Amino acid sequence: MTPTIRLRDGADERLKTTLNLTTDTALANHIGVDQGQYNRIKNGRSAPGPYFQARLLLAVENLELDFYDLFEVVPDPNPQDA
């Protein structure tokens, strides 16, 4: 296993509140990503790649949210096995 990045727990609701949106579809559209992609990332089935990270950070850049408010780095649980 290698280190990865994922959307923080609670980031979805925080984004919806901050952006005054009510649905995943509205949030995905606001960010500029596919709703299916957003749901996979939100539910932890897919890691947020650089495109998703950039789109999300650009959408909130003037709203006092930064990378660490929205994402968390998940370290490698067994770095000696890498």
Long-range contacts (C-beta under 8 A, 24 or more apart in sequence): 1-76, 1-77, 1-78, 1-81, 2-76, 2-82, 3-73, 3-74, 3-75, 3-76, 4-47, 4-73, 4-74, 5-47, 5-48, 5-53, 5-71, 5-72, 5-73, 5-74, 6-41, 6-44, 6-47, 6-48, 6-71, 6-72, 6-74, 7-41, 7-42, 7-44, 7-48, 7-70, 7-71, 8-69, 8-70, 8-71, 8-72, 11-69, 11-70, 11-71, 12-42, 14-65, 14-69, 14-70, 15-56, 15-60, 15-65, 15-70, 18-60, 18-63, 18-65, 19-59, 19-60, 19-63, 30-59, 31-55, 31-56, 31-59, 32-59
